[in-house]
């Protein structure tokens, strides 16, 4: 497949650039684990994920078409609610996009933005002053908290609304985090969230698996395991899958800017260059278009639940 992909110098350049970015993003030689949780259920390196989000805070721009679309679709559900939610928690993930897009929805009077990354909170504060947030949300009291989604620092029954936009897929104990959200909500509270589904980045997953089998004779996790939806007894509606067409080398950069590169504890900390080149070539060979772009699938589910149904 690599030989076939090398027929044009332009393709070779794209593959080499893709491989370089792939090595940086999905290898972890420079990011050592600072601490390991003492729970048996730990899947993700939360310390490394905090570093990823610190980096993403300064790499990302003020706009991201994917995050903007998911955020708008999620917050549109508040327009269907006649109930008011005076105290709301903006929990992890696309915190700046949620804060910017509230625009008076849901009758929110106090918005608490919480993220595990200090730099992400700082960037959210700075971006709010630049994109007209205060103009559209001048009646909303805005608070910011540095905290972990796995350990919510809120009293029982203190919140009317919890919004989590694409942040819970990196949580080790998802049922435990959901339980804490339930306890923090008032009896008439609302939980509103979006999460990546199991088909997300399936093209990249296939390319990585094929490349590792070909070059190394085995497979190590390069893409995060994502939630399957059969367990969701309280789920809302499923939004389905969307595909976006982007140049191959920009896909990895996009994931870095979102803070969504590999943080699996059992990952192989070294990505061989020939494996990265093979993955790039397979990706373009199997899924690439004639214009040099490749499809990337992002499956997103929207979850809407009131406390009375939990």
LOLUM-19050 format. One record per residue: x, y, z of N, C-alpha, C in turn. Coordinates in Angstrom, 2 decimals, m for minus. Layout:
N
NODE  nu  nv  nw  cau  cav  caw  cu  cv  cw
NODE  X  Y  Z  X  Y  Z  X  Y  Z .
...
END
This chain:
310
NODE  nu  nv  nw  cau  cav  caw  cu  cv  cw
NODE  0.82  m1.22  0.00  0.00  0.00  0.00  0.85  1.26  0.00 .
NODE  1.98  1.19  0.72  2.86  2.35  0.76  3.47  2.60  m0.61 .
NODE  3.87  1.51  m1.28  4.47  1.65  m2.60  3.49  2.30  m3.56 .
NODE  2.23  1.89  m3.48  1.22  2.47  m4.35  1.00  3.94  m4.04 .
NODE  1.10  4.28  m2.79  0.86  5.66  m2.38  1.99  6.58  m2.77 .
NODE  3.16  6.03  m3.10  4.33  6.86  m3.39  4.46  7.21  m4.86 .
NODE  3.46  6.97  m5.64  3.56  7.25  m7.06  3.65  8.75  m7.34 .
NODE  3.04  9.56  m6.48  3.10  11.01  m6.67  3.81  11.67  m5.51 .
NODE  4.68  12.63  m5.79  5.44  13.27  m4.72  4.53  14.02  m3.76 .
NODE  3.39  14.55  m4.28  2.46  15.26  m3.42  1.87  14.35  m2.37 .
NODE  1.55  13.12  m2.77  0.99  12.17  m1.83  2.01  11.80  m0.77 .
NODE  3.27  11.61  m1.22  4.33  11.27  m0.28  4.49  12.38  0.76 .
NODE  4.45  13.62  0.30  4.59  14.74  1.22  3.47  14.75  2.25 .
NODE  2.24  14.49  1.80  1.12  14.47  2.72  1.25  13.33  3.72 .
NODE  1.69  12.17  3.24  1.83  11.01  4.12  2.91  11.25  5.16 .
NODE  4.05  11.81  4.75  5.13  12.06  5.69  4.72  13.09  6.73 .
NODE  3.98  14.14  6.30  3.52  15.15  7.24  2.51  14.55  8.20 .
NODE  1.59  13.73  7.66  0.61  13.04  8.51  1.33  12.16  9.53 .
NODE  2.35  11.42  9.10  3.08  10.52  10.00  3.80  11.30  11.09 .
NODE  4.38  12.46  10.72  5.08  13.26  11.72  4.11  13.72  12.82 .
NODE  2.96  14.23  12.41  1.98  14.69  13.38  1.41  13.51  14.17 .
NODE  1.23  12.39  13.48  0.71  11.19  14.14  1.64  10.73  15.25 .
NODE  2.95  10.76  14.96  3.94  10.34  15.96  3.90  11.23  17.19 .
NODE  3.80  12.54  16.96  3.79  13.47  18.08  2.53  13.31  18.92 .
NODE  1.39  13.15  18.23  0.12  13.14  18.93  m0.17  11.83  19.64 .
NODE  0.17  10.70  19.01  m0.26  9.42  19.54  0.86  8.64  20.22 .
NODE  2.08  9.13  20.17  3.13  8.55  21.00  3.18  9.35  22.28 .
NODE  3.74  8.79  23.32  3.74  9.49  24.61  5.10  9.46  25.26 .
NODE  6.16  9.47  24.45  7.49  9.38  25.02  7.83  10.55  25.92 .
NODE  7.28  11.76  25.58  7.60  12.93  26.38  6.64  13.20  27.49 .
NODE  5.53  12.44  27.53  4.53  12.67  28.55  4.48  11.47  29.48 .
NODE  5.22  11.54  30.55  5.25  10.43  31.50  4.08  10.55  32.47 .
NODE  3.61  9.45  32.96  2.53  9.44  33.93  3.05  9.93  35.27 .
NODE  2.43  11.01  35.78  2.86  11.58  37.05  2.28  10.82  38.24 .
NODE  1.07  10.34  38.06  0.43  9.64  39.16  m0.56  8.65  38.60 .
NODE  m0.75  7.57  39.29  m1.67  6.54  38.86  m2.73  6.36  39.93 .
NODE  m4.00  6.36  39.50  m5.08  6.18  40.45  m5.01  4.80  41.07 .
NODE  m5.58  4.68  42.27  m5.50  3.41  42.98  m6.74  2.55  42.74 .
NODE  m7.58  2.93  41.77  m8.77  2.16  41.49  m8.51  1.16  40.37 .
NODE  m9.16  0.04  40.47  m8.98  m0.99  39.46  m9.63  m0.63  38.13 .
NODE  m10.55  0.34  38.15  m11.30  0.67  36.95  m10.59  1.73  36.09 .
NODE  m9.44  2.21  36.49  m8.76  3.25  35.72  m8.42  2.76  34.32 .
NODE  m8.89  3.49  33.33  m8.60  3.20  31.93  m7.72  4.29  31.34 .
NODE  m7.97  5.53  31.76  m7.29  6.68  31.19  m6.30  7.31  32.17 .
NODE  m5.26  7.89  31.61  m4.26  8.62  32.36  m4.76  10.05  32.54 .
NODE  m5.39  10.33  33.66  m6.00  11.64  33.86  m4.96  12.76  33.97 .
NODE  m3.79  12.44  34.51  m2.72  13.43  34.58  m2.27  13.84  33.18 .
NODE  m2.11  12.87  32.30  m1.74  13.16  30.92  m2.86  13.92  30.21 .
NODE  m4.11  13.53  30.48  m5.22  14.24  29.84  m5.28  15.70  30.27 .
NODE  m4.90  15.98  31.51  m4.84  17.38  31.94  m3.79  18.15  31.13 .
NODE  m2.66  17.51  30.86  m1.63  18.15  30.03  m2.14  18.38  28.61 .
NODE  m2.87  17.39  28.08  m3.44  17.55  26.73  m4.38  18.76  26.68 .
NODE  m5.18  18.92  27.70  m6.12  20.04  27.70  m5.41  21.37  27.94 .
NODE  m4.35  21.35  28.73  m3.53  22.56  28.87  m2.97  22.99  27.52 .
NODE  m2.47  22.02  26.77  m1.91  22.32  25.44  m2.99  22.78  24.48 .
NODE  m4.15  22.10  24.53  m5.24  22.45  23.62  m5.77  23.86  23.86 .
NODE  m5.70  24.32  25.10  m6.21  25.65  25.42  m5.54  26.72  24.58 .
NODE  m4.25  26.53  24.27  m3.52  27.56  23.53  m3.34  27.21  22.06 .
NODE  m3.67  25.99  21.67  m3.60  25.62  20.26  m4.89  25.96  19.51 .
NODE  m6.03  25.82  20.20  m7.32  25.97  19.54  m7.63  27.42  19.27 .
NODE  m8.42  27.64  18.24  m8.91  28.97  17.95  m10.21  29.23  18.68 .
NODE  m10.80  30.39  18.44  m12.06  30.71  19.09  m13.21  29.94  18.47 .
NODE  m13.04  29.46  17.24  m14.10  28.74  16.55  m13.62  27.37  16.11 .
NODE  m14.50  26.39  16.21  m14.25  25.04  15.73  m15.58  24.52  15.17 .
NODE  m15.67  24.27  13.86  m16.97  23.89  13.27  m17.61  22.69  13.93 .
NODE  m16.81  21.68  14.29  m17.37  20.48  14.91  m17.92  20.80  16.30 .
NODE  m17.12  21.45  17.13  m17.56  21.77  18.49  m18.70  22.77  18.49 .
NODE  m18.68  23.72  17.55  m19.78  24.69  17.46  m21.09  23.98  17.12 .
NODE  m21.03  23.03  16.18  m22.24  22.31  15.76  m22.81  21.47  16.89 .
NODE  m21.94  20.71  17.57  m22.40  19.85  18.66  m22.96  20.69  19.81 .
NODE  m22.29  21.79  20.12  m22.75  22.65  21.21  m24.12  23.24  20.91 .
NODE  m24.31  23.73  19.69  m25.60  24.32  19.34  m26.71  23.28  19.38 .
NODE  m26.44  22.08  18.86  m27.45  21.02  18.90  m27.82  20.64  20.33 .
NODE  m26.82  20.67  21.21  m27.07  20.33  22.61  m27.89  21.41  23.31 .
NODE  m27.47  22.66  23.16  m28.15  23.75  23.86  m29.52  24.06  23.28 .
NODE  m29.77  23.64  22.05  m31.10  23.81  21.48  m32.17  23.12  22.32 .
NODE  m31.78  22.08  23.06  m32.74  21.36  23.92  m33.27  22.26  25.02 .
NODE  m32.49  23.25  25.42  m32.97  24.18  26.45  m34.12  25.04  25.94 .
NODE  m34.15  25.28  24.62  m35.23  26.06  24.05  m36.56  25.33  24.12 .
NODE  m36.50  24.00  24.27  m37.73  23.20  24.36  m38.24  23.09  25.80 .
NODE  m37.47  23.62  26.76  m37.85  23.50  28.18  m38.49  24.80  28.65 .
NODE  m39.66  24.68  29.27  m40.31  25.86  29.86  m39.80  26.13  31.27 .
NODE  m39.17  25.13  31.87  m38.64  25.27  33.22  m37.39  26.15  33.21 .
NODE  m37.17  26.89  34.26  m36.00  27.74  34.39  m34.95  27.05  35.26 .
NODE  m33.68  27.30  34.93  m32.56  26.68  35.64  m31.61  27.77  36.13 .
NODE  m31.87  28.34  37.29  m31.07  29.48  37.76  m29.60  29.18  37.95 .
NODE  m29.27  28.00  38.48  m27.87  27.66  38.76  m27.45  26.50  37.85 .
NODE  m26.48  26.75  36.97  m26.07  25.75  35.99  m24.57  25.49  36.09 .
NODE  m24.19  24.24  35.83  m22.78  23.84  35.81  m22.40  23.48  34.39 .
NODE  m21.37  24.12  33.88  m20.78  23.84  32.57  m19.57  22.94  32.83 .
NODE  m19.73  21.64  32.58  m18.78  20.64  33.07  m17.88  20.08  31.97 .
NODE  m16.64  20.52  31.91  m15.61  19.92  31.06  m15.92  19.97  29.58 .
NODE  m15.03  19.36  28.79  m15.23  19.30  27.35  m15.13  20.67  26.70 .
NODE  m16.10  21.00  25.87  m16.11  22.26  25.12  m16.66  23.39  25.99 .
NODE  m16.00  23.66  27.10  m16.52  24.62  28.08  m16.65  26.03  27.49 .
NODE  m15.65  26.44  26.69  m15.71  27.79  26.13  m16.82  27.93  25.10 .
NODE  m17.07  26.87  24.33  m18.14  26.90  23.33  m19.50  26.95  24.01 .
NODE  m19.67  26.20  25.09  m20.94  26.22  25.83  m21.16  27.60  26.43 .
NODE  m20.15  28.14  27.07  m20.29  29.44  27.72  m20.64  30.53  26.71 .
NODE  m20.02  30.46  25.55  m20.27  31.47  24.51  m21.66  31.33  23.89 .
NODE  m22.22  30.11  23.91  m23.47  29.85  23.19  m24.70  29.86  24.07 .
NODE  m24.55  30.07  25.37  m25.71  30.08  26.27  m26.72  31.14  25.84 .
NODE  m26.28  32.37  25.72  m27.09  33.48  25.21  m28.48  33.56  25.85 .
NODE  m28.52  33.44  27.17  m29.77  33.62  27.88  m30.70  32.43  27.88 .
NODE  m30.29  31.30  27.36  m31.17  30.13  27.32  m31.36  29.53  28.70 .
NODE  m32.51  28.93  28.92  m32.77  28.18  30.14  m32.98  29.00  31.39 .
NODE  m33.04  30.30  31.25  m33.23  31.14  32.43  m32.08  31.06  33.41 .
NODE  m30.87  30.84  32.91  m29.69  30.69  33.77  m29.30  32.05  34.37 .
NODE  m29.13  32.08  35.67  m28.70  33.28  36.36  m27.26  33.19  36.85 .
NODE  m26.82  31.98  37.15  m25.43  31.77  37.59  m24.87  30.57  36.82 .
NODE  m23.78  30.79  36.11  m23.14  29.73  35.32  m21.77  29.43  35.91 .
NODE  m21.61  28.19  36.38  m20.33  27.74  36.94  m19.62  26.91  35.88 .
NODE  m18.47  27.39  35.42  m17.68  26.66  34.44  m16.56  25.93  35.14 .
NODE  m16.51  24.60  34.94  m15.52  23.77  35.64  m14.74  22.92  34.65 .
NODE  m13.42  22.90  34.80  m12.56  22.08  33.96  m11.35  21.65  34.77 .
NODE  m10.77  20.49  34.42  m9.60  19.98  35.12  m8.33  20.75  34.76 .
NODE  m8.39  21.51  33.66  m7.22  22.22  33.17  m7.24  23.69  33.58 .
NODE  m6.21  24.11  34.28  m6.10  25.52  34.68  m5.98  26.41  33.46 .
NODE  m5.22  25.97  32.46  m5.04  26.78  31.25  m6.33  26.90  30.46 .
NODE  m7.15  25.84  30.45  m8.42  25.89  29.74  m9.36  26.89  30.41 .
NODE  m9.37  26.92  31.73  m10.18  27.90  32.44  m9.68  29.31  32.14 .
NODE  m8.38  29.49  32.14  m7.80  30.80  31.85  m8.15  31.24  30.43 .
NODE  m8.07  30.32  29.47  m8.39  30.65  28.08  m9.88  30.98  27.95 .
NODE  m10.73  30.28  28.69  m12.16  30.56  28.65  m12.46  31.96  29.17 .
NODE  m11.77  32.36  30.23  m11.94  33.70  30.77  m11.51  34.75  29.75 .
NODE  m10.39  34.51  29.07  m9.88  35.48  28.10  m10.77  35.57  26.87 .
NODE  m11.21  34.42  26.36  m12.03  34.41  25.15  m13.39  35.04  25.39 .
NODE  m13.90  34.93  26.62  m15.20  35.52  26.93  m15.18  37.03  26.77 .
NODE  m14.06  37.62  27.07  m13.95  39.07  26.98  m13.72  39.55  25.55 .
NODE  m13.43  38.61  24.63  m13.11  38.99  23.26  m14.24  38.75  22.27 .
NODE  m15.12  37.80  22.56  m16.12  37.42  21.56  m17.53  37.92  21.88 .
NODE  m17.64  38.92  22.72  m18.94  39.52  23.00  m19.80  38.74  23.97 .
NODE  m19.20  37.88  24.78  m19.98  37.09  25.74  m20.76  38.00  26.68 .
NODE  m20.11  39.00  27.22  m20.76  39.87  28.20  m21.95  40.62  27.59 .
NODE  m21.89  40.87  26.29  m22.98  41.59  25.62  m24.26  40.77  25.63 .
NODE  m24.15  39.46  25.39  m25.33  38.62  25.28  m25.70  37.94  26.60 .
NODE  m24.79  37.95  27.57  m25.02  37.27  28.83  m24.75  38.18  30.02 .
NODE  m25.11  39.44  29.89  m24.76  40.42  30.92  m25.50  40.17  32.22 .
NODE  m26.60  39.44  32.18  m27.38  39.18  33.39  m27.00  37.86  34.06 .
NODE  m25.99  37.19  33.53  m25.55  35.90  34.08  m24.29  36.10  34.92 .
NODE  m24.34  35.66  36.16  m23.15  35.66  37.01  m22.27  34.47  36.61 .
NODE  m21.02  34.74  36.29  m20.12  33.70  35.78  m19.04  33.37  36.79 .
NODE  m18.96  32.10  37.17  m17.94  31.62  38.11  m17.11  30.55  37.43 .
NODE  m15.85  30.38  37.87  m14.95  29.40  37.25  m14.28  28.57  38.34 .
NODE  m14.24  27.26  38.10  m13.70  26.32  39.08  m12.75  25.36  38.38 .
NODE  m11.59  25.12  38.97  m10.67  24.09  38.48  m10.95  22.82  39.27 .
NODE  m11.43  21.80  38.60  m11.81  20.57  39.29  m11.93  19.41  38.32 .
NODE  m12.05  18.23  38.89  m12.09  16.99  38.12  m13.53  16.50  38.00 .
NODE  m13.90  16.07  36.78  m15.25  15.55  36.57  m15.54  14.32  37.43 .
NODE  m14.49  13.63  37.86  m14.67  12.43  38.67  m14.91  12.74  40.15 .
NODE  m14.68  13.99  40.55  m14.85  14.39  41.95  m15.51  15.76  42.00 .
NODE  m16.81  15.80  41.88  m17.53  17.07  41.83  m17.56  17.74  43.21 .
NODE  m17.13  18.99  43.29  m17.07  19.69  44.58  m18.35  20.48  44.88 .
NODE  m19.51  19.84  44.73  m20.77  20.54  44.93  m21.64  19.80  45.93 .
NODE  m22.38  20.56  46.71  m23.27  19.98  47.70  m24.44  19.27  47.01 .
NODE  m25.01  18.35  47.72  m26.18  17.64  47.21  m27.34  18.61  47.02 .
NODE  m27.98  18.53  45.85  m29.13  19.36  45.56  m28.84  20.83  45.39 .
NODE  m27.63  21.16  44.91  m27.24  22.57  44.79  m27.32  23.11  43.36 .
NODE  m27.58  22.25  42.38  m27.57  22.67  40.98  m28.92  22.41  40.32 .
NODE  m29.31  23.32  39.44  m30.53  23.13  38.66  m30.26  22.46  37.32 .
NODE  m29.06  22.64  36.79  m28.74  22.15  35.44  m27.27  21.80  35.37 .
NODE  m26.97  20.66  34.75  m25.59  20.28  34.45  m25.47  20.08  32.94 .
NODE  m24.54  20.79  32.32  m24.28  20.67  30.88  m22.87  20.13  30.71 .
NODE  m22.74  19.04  29.97  m21.42  18.48  29.67  m21.35  18.21  28.17 .
NODE  m20.54  18.97  27.48  m20.43  18.86  26.02  m19.10  18.21  25.66 .
NODE  m19.14  16.93  25.31  m17.99  16.18  24.83  m16.84  16.16  25.84 .
NODE  m17.18  15.91  27.10  m16.14  15.83  28.12  m16.11  14.53  28.89 .
NODE  m17.20  13.78  28.89  m17.29  12.61  29.76  m16.63  11.36  29.19 .
NODE  m16.19  11.37  27.94  m15.60  10.16  27.36  m14.18  9.90  27.87 .
NODE  m13.61  10.83  28.63  m12.30  10.61  29.24  m12.40  10.27  30.72 .
NODE  m13.59  10.07  31.24  m13.79  9.77  32.65  m13.58  8.28  32.89 .
NODE  m12.82  7.93  33.91  m12.56  6.52  34.22  m13.80  5.81  34.76 .
NODE  m14.44  6.43  35.73  m15.62  5.82  36.36  m16.85  6.59  35.92 .
NODE  m17.37  6.25  34.74  m18.51  6.99  34.20  m19.77  6.82  35.04 .
NODE  m20.13  5.60  35.48  m21.30  5.49  36.37  m21.15  6.29  37.66 .
NODE  m19.92  6.30  38.21  m19.69  7.08  39.42  m19.85  8.57  39.18 .
NODE  m19.36  9.05  38.03  m19.51  10.47  37.70  m20.98  10.82  37.51 .
NODE  m21.74  9.92  36.88  m23.17  10.15  36.69  m23.90  10.20  38.04 .
NODE  m23.50  9.34  38.95  m24.11  9.33  40.27  m23.86  10.65  41.00 .
NODE  m22.65  11.18  40.88  m22.34  12.46  41.51  m23.15  13.59  40.90 .
NODE  m23.34  13.54  39.58  m24.18  14.54  38.92  m25.61  14.46  39.43 .
NODE  m26.12  13.26  39.57  m27.48  13.07  40.07  m27.62  13.64  41.48 .
NODE  m26.62  13.40  42.32  m26.69  13.89  43.70  m26.60  15.41  43.76 .
NODE  m25.83  16.01  42.85  m25.65  17.47  42.87  m26.88  18.21  42.36 .
NODE  m27.74  17.54  41.60  m28.92  18.18  41.03  m30.05  18.28  42.04 .
NODE  m30.86  19.32  41.89  m32.08  19.46  42.66  m33.13  18.46  42.15 .
NODE  m34.19  18.22  42.91  m35.20  17.25  42.49  m35.78  17.50  41.10 .
NODE  m35.88  18.76  40.70  m36.39  19.08  39.37  m35.26  19.47  38.41 .
NODE  m34.03  19.04  38.73  m32.87  19.39  37.92  m32.82  18.65  36.60 .
NODE  m31.96  19.12  35.70  m31.82  18.55  34.36  m30.36  18.26  34.06 .
NODE  m30.10  17.08  33.52  m28.77  16.70  33.06  m28.78  16.70  31.54 .
NODE  m27.87  17.46  30.94  m27.82  17.63  29.48  m26.39  17.40  29.03 .
NODE  m26.17  16.40  28.19  m24.79  16.05  27.82  m24.72  15.53  26.39 .
NODE  m23.54  15.61  25.84  m23.23  14.98  24.55  m21.96  14.17  24.73 .
NODE  m21.91  13.01  24.08  m20.76  12.12  24.18  m20.45  11.50  22.83 .
NODE  m19.17  11.23  22.61  m18.77  10.50  21.40  m19.22  9.05  21.51 .
NODE  m19.67  8.50  20.39  m20.08  7.10  20.34  m18.99  6.21  19.78 .
NODE  m19.26  4.92  19.74  m18.26  3.93  19.40  m17.75  3.98  17.97 .
NODE  m18.48  4.61  17.05  m18.04  4.70  15.65  m17.15  5.90  15.39 .
NODE  m16.91  6.71  16.40  m16.06  7.90  16.22  m14.65  7.51  15.79 .
NODE  m14.15  8.19  14.76  m12.81  7.96  14.21  m12.60  6.50  13.79 .
NODE  m13.61  5.87  13.27  m13.48  4.47  12.89  m12.47  4.29  11.77 .
NODE  m12.36  5.28  10.87  m11.39  5.18  9.77  m9.96  5.17  10.32 .
NODE  m9.70  6.05  11.28  m8.37  6.11  11.88  m8.08  4.84  12.68 .
NODE  m9.09  4.32  13.34  m8.93  3.09  14.11  m8.56  1.92  13.19 .
NODE  m9.24  1.83  12.06  m8.97  0.76  11.09  m7.55  0.88  10.54 .
NODE  m7.17  2.10  10.18  m5.83  2.32  9.61  m4.74  1.98  10.62 .
NODE  m4.92  2.38  11.87  m3.92  2.09  12.90  m3.80  0.59  13.15 .
NODE  m4.93  m0.07  13.23  m4.92  m1.51  13.48  m4.24  m2.26  12.35 .
NODE  m4.58  m1.94  11.11  m3.97  m2.60  9.96  m2.48  m2.35  9.90 .
NODE  m2.07  m1.11  10.19  m0.64  m0.77  10.13  0.15  m1.50  11.20 .
NODE  m0.38  m1.59  12.40  0.34  m2.28  13.48  0.43  m3.79  13.23 .
NODE  m0.64  m4.36  12.69  m0.59  m5.78  12.37  0.43  m6.06  11.28 .
NODE  0.50  m5.16  10.31  1.43  m5.34  9.20  2.88  m5.14  9.63 .
NODE  3.13  m4.13  10.44  4.51  m3.75  10.76  5.02  m4.35  12.07 .
NODE  4.13  m4.58  13.03  4.57  m5.01  14.35  4.02  m6.37  14.77 .
NODE  3.08  m6.88  14.00  2.52  m8.18  14.32  1.60  m8.21  15.52 .
NODE  1.14  m7.06  15.96  0.23  m6.97  17.10  m0.42  m5.61  17.16 .
NODE  m1.33  m5.44  18.11  m2.08  m4.19  18.20  m2.02  m3.65  19.62 .
NODE  m1.77  m2.35  19.74  m1.86  m1.66  21.02  m2.85  m0.51  20.85 .
NODE  m3.52  m0.07  21.92  m4.56  0.95  21.79  m4.01  2.30  21.36 .
NODE  m4.48  2.80  20.23  m4.11  4.13  19.75  m5.29  5.08  19.76 .
NODE  m6.50  4.53  19.82  m7.72  5.32  19.88  m8.44  4.97  21.17 .
NODE  m8.96  5.97  21.84  m9.65  5.75  23.11  m10.85  4.82  22.94 .
NODE  m11.03  3.89  23.89  m12.29  3.13  23.90  m13.44  4.07  24.22 .
NODE  m14.53  3.94  23.48  m15.66  4.84  23.65  m16.90  4.07  24.07 .
NODE  m17.82  4.78  24.71  m19.00  4.13  25.29  m19.90  3.56  24.21 .
NODE  m20.38  2.35  24.46  m21.45  1.78  23.66  m22.77  2.13  24.33 .
NODE  m23.81  2.21  23.56  m25.02  2.85  24.07  m26.05  1.89  24.62 .
NODE  m25.77  0.59  24.63  m26.76  m0.36  25.13  m27.03  m0.20  26.62 .
NODE  m26.02  0.32  27.39  m26.17  0.41  28.84  m26.98  1.63  29.27 .
NODE  m27.30  2.52  28.36  m27.90  3.79  28.77  m29.41  3.62  28.97 .
NODE  m29.81  3.26  30.16  m31.24  3.10  30.45  m31.96  4.44  30.41 .
NODE  m31.24  5.53  30.71  m31.87  6.83  30.86  m31.54  7.77  29.70 .
NODE  m31.08  7.21  28.58  m30.59  8.08  27.51  m31.71  8.88  26.87 .
NODE  m31.32  9.98  26.25  m32.28  10.81  25.53  m32.36  10.36  24.08 .
NODE  m31.98  11.23  23.15  m32.05  10.85  21.75  m30.66  10.73  21.16 .
NODE  m30.52  9.87  20.19  m29.23  9.64  19.57  m29.10  10.49  18.32 .
NODE  m28.02  11.22  18.25  m27.88  12.18  17.17  m27.33  11.55  15.90 .
NODE  m26.77  10.35  15.98  m26.24  9.71  14.79  m24.81  10.13  14.49 .
NODE  m24.37  9.84  13.26  m22.99  10.08  12.87  m22.90  11.17  11.82 .
NODE  m21.81  11.91  11.86  m21.51  12.91  10.85  m20.09  12.69  10.36 .
NODE  m19.89  12.92  9.06  m18.56  12.82  8.50  m18.10  14.18  8.02 .
NODE  m16.83  14.45  8.25  m16.24  15.68  7.78  m15.05  15.35  6.89 .
NODE  m14.85  16.12  5.85  m13.75  15.90  4.92  m12.66  16.93  5.19 .
NODE  m11.46  16.48  5.55  m10.36  17.37  5.83  m9.08  16.75  5.27 .
NODE  m8.05  17.57  5.00  m6.76  17.00  4.60  m6.23  16.08  5.69 .
NODE  m5.57  15.01  5.28  m5.17  13.97  6.21  m4.32  14.51  7.36 .
NODE  m3.34  15.37  7.06  m2.44  15.82  8.11  m3.14  16.75  9.09 .
NODE  m4.27  17.34  8.69  m4.98  18.25  9.58  m5.84  17.50  10.61 .
NODE  m6.14  16.23  10.36  m6.96  15.47  11.29  m6.28  15.36  12.65 .
NODE  m5.00  14.96  12.66  m4.28  14.81  13.92  m4.13  16.16  14.63 .
NODE  m3.87  17.20  13.85  m3.74  18.52  14.44  m5.07  18.96  15.07 .
NODE  m6.16  18.61  14.42  m7.48  18.95  14.95  m7.72  18.25  16.29 .
NODE  m7.36  16.99  16.37  m7.52  16.24  17.62  m6.67  16.84  18.73 .
NODE  m5.46  17.27  18.39  m4.60  17.92  19.38  m5.23  19.22  19.89 .
NODE  m5.82  19.98  18.97  m6.43  21.25  19.35  m7.67  21.05  20.22 .
NODE  m8.32  19.90  20.10  m9.48  19.60  20.94  m9.07  18.93  22.25 .
NODE  m7.78  18.57  22.39  m7.32  17.87  23.59  m7.74  16.42  23.62 .
NODE  m7.95  15.82  22.44  m8.50  14.47  22.36  m7.51  13.46  21.77 .
NODE  m6.23  13.61  22.05  m5.26  12.60  21.64  m5.13  11.52  22.71 .
NODE  m4.41  10.47  22.39  m4.40  9.23  23.17  m3.96  9.43  24.62 .
NODE  m4.80  8.93  25.55  m4.46  8.99  26.98  m4.81  7.68  27.67 .
NODE  m4.79  6.59  26.93  m5.09  5.28  27.51  m3.90  4.83  28.35 .
NODE  m4.15  4.35  29.55  m3.07  3.94  30.46  m2.21  2.83  29.87 .
NODE  m2.83  1.88  29.18  m2.11  0.72  28.67  m1.57  0.94  27.26 .
NODE  m1.40  2.20  26.87  m0.90  2.50  25.54  0.58  2.14  25.40 .
NODE  0.98  1.85  24.20  2.40  1.70  23.89  3.00  3.10  23.80 .
NODE  4.01  3.40  24.58  4.52  4.76  24.66  5.44  5.13  23.49 .
NODE  5.68  4.20  22.60  6.52  4.49  21.43  5.76  4.11  20.17 .
NODE  5.66  5.05  19.24  5.05  4.79  17.94  6.15  4.79  16.89 .
NODE  6.40  3.61  16.30  7.46  3.50  15.31  7.12  4.32  14.07 .
NODE  8.16  4.90  13.48  7.95  5.76  12.31  7.38  4.97  11.14 .
NODE  7.86  3.76  10.92  7.34  2.99  9.79  5.88  2.61  10.00 .
NODE  5.48  2.42  11.26  4.08  2.14  11.55  3.21  3.36  11.27 .
NODE  3.70  4.53  11.67  2.95  5.76  11.41  2.82  6.01  9.91 .
NODE  3.89  5.79  9.14  3.83  5.94  7.69  2.85  4.96  7.07 .
NODE  2.86  3.73  7.57  1.94  2.72  7.06  0.49  3.10  7.37 .
NODE  0.24  3.61  8.59  m1.12  4.02  8.95  m1.61  5.16  8.07 .
NODE  m0.72  6.12  7.79  m1.10  7.23  6.93  m1.40  6.75  5.51 .
NODE  m0.57  5.84  5.00  m0.77  5.33  3.65  m2.07  4.51  3.55 .
NODE  m2.32  3.69  4.54  m3.55  2.87  4.54  m4.77  3.76  4.63 .
NODE  m4.71  4.78  5.47  m5.83  5.71  5.61  m6.16  6.33  4.26 .
NODE  m5.15  6.87  3.59  m5.39  7.52  2.30  m5.81  6.52  1.24 .
NODE  m5.23  5.33  1.27  m5.55  4.32  0.26  m6.99  3.82  0.40 .
NODE  m7.43  3.60  1.63  m8.76  3.04  1.86  m9.87  4.07  1.85 .
NODE  m9.58  5.28  2.33  m10.66  6.25  2.54  m10.43  7.59  1.83 .
NODE  m9.23  7.85  1.34  m8.91  9.16  0.81  m9.63  9.50  m0.48 .
NODE  m9.89  10.80  m0.67  m10.49  11.28  m1.89  m9.43  11.75  m2.88 .
NODE  m9.86  12.03  m4.09  m8.92  12.47  m5.13  m8.39  13.87  m4.87 .
NODE  m9.05  14.62  m4.00  m8.61  15.98  m3.70  m7.64  16.04  m2.52 .
NODE  m7.21  14.87  m2.02  m6.25  14.85  m0.93  m6.88  14.87  0.45 .
NODE  m8.20  14.88  0.55  m8.86  14.87  1.84  m9.26  13.44  2.22 .
NODE  m9.50  13.24  3.51  m9.96  11.94  4.02  m11.19  12.17  4.89 .
NODE  m12.12  11.21  4.94  m13.28  11.36  5.82  m12.92  11.00  7.26 .
NODE  m13.52  11.66  8.20  m13.36  11.34  9.62  m14.75  11.32  10.25 .
NODE  m15.14  10.19  10.80  m16.46  10.03  11.39  m16.46  10.44  12.85 .
NODE  m17.43  11.27  13.22  m17.64  11.63  14.62  m19.09  11.30  14.96 .
NODE  m19.28  10.27  15.76  m20.61  9.87  16.19  m20.88  10.52  17.55 .
NODE  m21.94  11.29  17.62  m22.25  12.03  18.83  m23.67  11.70  19.27 .
NODE  m23.82  11.37  20.56  m25.14  11.13  21.13  m25.46  12.24  22.13 .
NODE  m26.70  12.68  22.11  m27.18  13.68  23.05  m27.98  12.99  24.14 .
NODE  m27.70  13.35  25.39  m28.35  12.74  26.54  m29.11  13.81  27.30 .
NODE  m30.37  13.55  27.53  m31.24  14.48  28.23  m32.00  13.73  29.29 .
NODE  m31.83  14.11  30.57  m32.50  13.37  31.63  m32.83  14.30  32.79 .
NODE  m34.05  14.15  33.29  m34.47  14.84  34.50  m34.29  13.91  35.69 .
NODE  m34.06  14.48  36.85  m33.76  13.68  38.03  m34.87  12.68  38.35 .
NODE  m36.09  13.01  38.01  m37.20  12.13  38.34  m37.14  10.81  37.57 .
NODE  m36.29  10.74  36.50  m36.18  9.52  35.72  m34.92  8.72  36.05 .
NODE  m34.05  9.25  36.95  m32.78  8.58  37.23  m32.99  7.43  38.19 .
END
